[in-house]
Amino acid sequence: MAGGEGFRPVNDATQPYTGGTVPFRIAKNYGSNIFYGDFVRRVNGGYIEVNDSVADHNLDDTLGVFLGCSYNDAQGRPTWSQYYPASQNVDGIIAFVAGTDPQTRYKVKWTNAAGTADSTGTIAKVGLNVDIAYRAGSTADGNSGSGLDAATAGIVGSANFRVVDVVNDPAAANEYQSSTTEYTHAIVIVQPGLHANSNPAGI
């Protein structure tokens, strides 16, 4: 079964996501790919970097989801990319990030620790804490390969996300009428204390 597809903003607590993003800088020669749908975090110096592990999410500076970038390449040509290709030796790399509002909700696929799809996301998982299952994305289409690690649902403490709903993609008929339906996706928020714009300490 197909694995994760990254995180997609769907709404905040009061309104649908309208496609807005906020620009942030990526440092010259930053050495990791960042894929469309990957979470990023603030780092010292005013830049952002990819969250590519549970530990990265737990650093209290998660900022939002990467939705592409632009820069002038080494030949000076304006470039827009679905993902950031690692080690671009240029200045002025701008990332477009959604989710700087800590209440932004994201749709994400349930996966297992190996990164393959897992449909054990029943209604009982709503309200639980859960960690990311990070997987590198595809340089062919630029999309993230990450999902939620279904086996971690219910952990306490510094879990990366809070499940606020479960959904199917595509939606199933009458799916809300059954408490035993197994859902393919969750709707999550970043744990408030882990978001860069709601933690009390800053970077």
WOPECOR-V107912 format. One record per residue. RES is the residue in one letter. PHI is phi in degrees with one decimal (999 if undefined). Layout:
BEGIN
RES_PHI ; RES_PHI
END
This chain:
BEGIN
M_999 ; A_-64.5 ; G_-89.8 ; G_-68.0 ; E_-128.6 ; G_83.3 ; F_-108.1 ; R_-122.1 ; P_-65.3 ; V_-120.1 ; N_-173.9 ; D_-112.5 ; A_-67.0 ; T_-126.3 ; Q_-153.0 ; P_-66.8 ; Y_-69.9 ; T_-103.6 ; G_95.5 ; G_-71.0 ; T_-134.6 ; V_-121.1 ; P_-79.0 ; F_-138.1 ; R_-94.5 ; I_-107.8 ; A_-67.6 ; K_-53.3 ; N_68.6 ; Y_-55.3 ; G_-95.4 ; S_-123.0 ; N_-63.3 ; I_-126.2 ; F_-101.0 ; Y_-61.1 ; G_101.3 ; D_-82.1 ; F_-77.4 ; V_-127.4 ; R_-136.2 ; R_-72.2 ; V_-132.6 ; N_-57.8 ; G_99.8 ; G_91.9 ; Y_-103.9 ; I_-120.6 ; E_-139.5 ; V_-75.3 ; N_-88.2 ; D_-115.5 ; S_-164.1 ; V_-58.4 ; A_-61.6 ; D_-60.7 ; H_-64.2 ; N_-86.2 ; L_-85.9 ; D_70.9 ; D_-132.9 ; T_-61.8 ; L_-111.4 ; G_161.5 ; V_-108.6 ; F_-74.4 ; L_-127.9 ; G_107.9 ; C_-152.6 ; S_-139.0 ; Y_-169.7 ; N_-92.3 ; D_-71.8 ; A_-60.7 ; Q_-94.8 ; G_83.2 ; R_-86.5 ; P_-59.0 ; T_-133.0 ; W_-112.4 ; S_-134.1 ; Q_-63.1 ; Y_-134.7 ; Y_-89.3 ; P_-77.8 ; A_-53.6 ; S_65.9 ; Q_-76.5 ; N_-87.4 ; V_-141.4 ; D_-90.6 ; G_75.3 ; I_-82.8 ; I_-111.6 ; A_-98.1 ; F_-107.8 ; V_-122.1 ; A_-105.8 ; G_104.7 ; T_-68.0 ; D_-78.0 ; P_-60.3 ; Q_-89.6 ; T_-58.7 ; R_-105.3 ; Y_-127.3 ; K_-93.3 ; V_-149.9 ; K_-80.8 ; W_-71.6 ; T_-133.5 ; N_-102.0 ; A_-63.3 ; A_-82.8 ; G_89.9 ; T_-95.7 ; A_-60.6 ; D_-141.4 ; S_-108.0 ; T_-89.6 ; G_-78.6 ; T_-80.8 ; I_-59.4 ; A_-64.6 ; K_-83.6 ; V_-65.1 ; G_94.7 ; L_-86.3 ; N_-92.7 ; V_-155.3 ; D_-100.7 ; I_-71.6 ; A_-111.8 ; Y_-74.3 ; R_-137.3 ; A_-58.6 ; G_-83.7 ; S_-106.2 ; T_-76.0 ; A_-75.8 ; D_-111.1 ; G_82.2 ; N_-94.1 ; S_-62.9 ; G_-113.1 ; S_-82.5 ; G_-148.2 ; L_-101.1 ; D_-81.1 ; A_-57.5 ; A_-67.8 ; T_-92.4 ; A_-59.1 ; G_108.3 ; I_-66.1 ; V_-111.6 ; G_83.4 ; S_-95.3 ; A_-56.9 ; N_-69.4 ; F_-136.2 ; R_-114.9 ; V_-79.0 ; V_-111.3 ; D_-168.0 ; V_-129.2 ; V_-144.1 ; N_-105.9 ; D_-136.7 ; P_-73.2 ; A_-61.6 ; A_-96.9 ; A_-62.1 ; N_58.0 ; E_-64.0 ; Y_-80.2 ; Q_-93.0 ; S_-126.3 ; S_-82.6 ; T_-105.2 ; T_-56.9 ; E_-96.9 ; Y_-97.6 ; T_-81.7 ; H_-131.9 ; A_-115.6 ; I_-107.2 ; V_-131.5 ; I_-120.4 ; V_-67.5 ; Q_-52.3 ; P_-52.8 ; G_-71.8 ; L_-99.8 ; H_-86.9 ; A_-59.7 ; N_-99.5 ; S_-133.4 ; N_-72.9 ; P_-81.1 ; A_-106.3 ; G_76.1 ; I_-66.3
END
